[in-house]
Amino acid sequence: MAWNSPASPALQQYAELAHARLSSGGSSLPALQGPDFPRLRPVVHDSWVRSLGFHRDPAGAGAVSGLNDPELAEARRSHPLVSLMPVFDRLLIQPAKDTGLLVAVGDDAGHLLWVEGDASAKNAAERMAFVPGADWSESCVGTSAPGTALVTGGGVQISGAEHFSPEAHRWSCSAVPIHCPLTGRLLGVVDLTGHDDAVASHSLALLQAAVAAAEAQLHVEALKGAARGRRLAVPVATAAARLRVLGPDAGMLDGMAPRKFLGGRHAEILALLGWSRGGLDAAELAELLFGDAGQQVSVRAEMVRLRKALGPEAPRIGLESRPYRIGPAVTMDARDVLRHLGAGRLREALAAYAGPVLPRSEAPGVIDIRLEVAGALREAMLNDADPDTLLDYLELPEAGADVEGLRTALQVLPARSPRRSVVVARLQRLEVELA
């Protein structure tokens, strides 16, 4: 196999050594950036650096179900790439059948909308959640061809151990982003996943040709619309946006072009609407926002300002009135934490928890959400987590004075664990401070 193939034994050995070094070095960013760290391809190295910003441990990175069935159906229906599926079917999906390869088409936030191709490969890929509706962004999975291609804006190939998540080490993949030919706006990504053939040089070229054909069709469709006297149809990505309300990225709306940084009040409103999927009337929103149901005039004024701040993106997130609500395709990081907990995926829940919900907000409804998410996480950690996961939870700033949590850790840690001494020291210090 050629040296420059991502699946070459030499590059795979470097990637395996890199994983071992991360494990022995505590999965730290300085370890990855050290001069003696095993050589990774630049695109892989840079992606690992980003991935460590989302996950302290590669084992905690993995796809989550970002869209439930109704949300997936709506995202497929409204996404501009739906009109291009016949192109992808003819050029990629049909040729992939009976080859062990899969073709995935995702939105610009990293959610897989369609996964087609070899039947046996589809069944095998389900074990790593490579399925429609799953979130394969770098923030969720770490390094992978579809997620990394969305970040870099160009074609990417990732093979085996180059994946950040160990769950994906049996797979190789190539991916190419697709853009609106009129505006240059990122619409989504097309991916080829399977065995080593998925990262052959001709595989990337095939994807690039298919994407070029799809973008050409979008251009033709827009020109035909203009010729009929209609306003030039510019495809606008209506796939799922992602609302981040946890930790340092709180108040960010991903999936926009560019991403939106929300002011405090606007972040509070979207958090409340994202938490109340059925919608809220003006009185209900006023109660949650101000603690006073009579502040309906203030709510309406804030909604006007929010729509103005979002501009043309407001329809993108399905922002509506009567009742106030946002569309089902908008995902929310705080909900991911509860989804993981409900499925018993405690390590994934902890990895998804970037910090308290909008930590500076004093809105009553936001405080309720903050307490609900933090409380559910703490209860699961203390009652059901393995020792390592519990100790990682206790490293969170908000758990720094959790005496009960530290006592629980001493109960579940093996008697000869070297980590017991650290827990004992923390517990003694806290007991002195609280005495």
Secondary structure as UniProt FT lines:
FT   TURN            3..4
FT   TURN            6..7
FT   HELIX           9..24
FT   TURN            25..26
FT   HELIX           29..33
FT   TURN            35..36
FT   HELIX           42..54
FT   HELIX           58..60
FT   STRAND          64..65
FT   HELIX           69..78
FT   HELIX           80..84
FT   HELIX           85..88
FT   HELIX           89..93
FT   HELIX           94..96
FT   TURN            97..100
FT   STRAND          102..107
FT   TURN            108..109
FT   STRAND          111..117
FT   HELIX           119..125
FT   HELIX           126..128
FT   TURN            132..133
FT   STRAND          134..135
FT   HELIX           138..141
FT   HELIX           145..152
FT   STRAND          156..159
FT   HELIX           160..162
FT   HELIX           166..168
FT   TURN            169..170
FT   STRAND          172..179
FT   TURN            181..183
FT   STRAND          186..194
FT   HELIX           196..199
FT   HELIX           201..227
FT   TURN            228..229
FT   STRAND          242..244
FT   HELIX           247..249
FT   TURN            250..251
FT   STRAND          252..254
FT   STRAND          260..261
FT   HELIX           264..275
FT   TURN            277..278
FT   HELIX           282..290
FT   TURN            293..294
FT   HELIX           296..310
FT   HELIX           311..313
FT   HELIX           315..317
FT   TURN            321..323
FT   STRAND          324..325
FT   TURN            328..329
FT   STRAND          331..332
FT   HELIX           333..342
FT   TURN            343..344
FT   HELIX           346..352
FT   TURN            359..360
FT   HELIX           364..384
FT   HELIX           387..394
FT   HELIX           397..399
FT   TURN            400..401
FT   HELIX           403..412
FT   TURN            415..416
FT   TURN            418..419
FT   HELIX           420..434
//
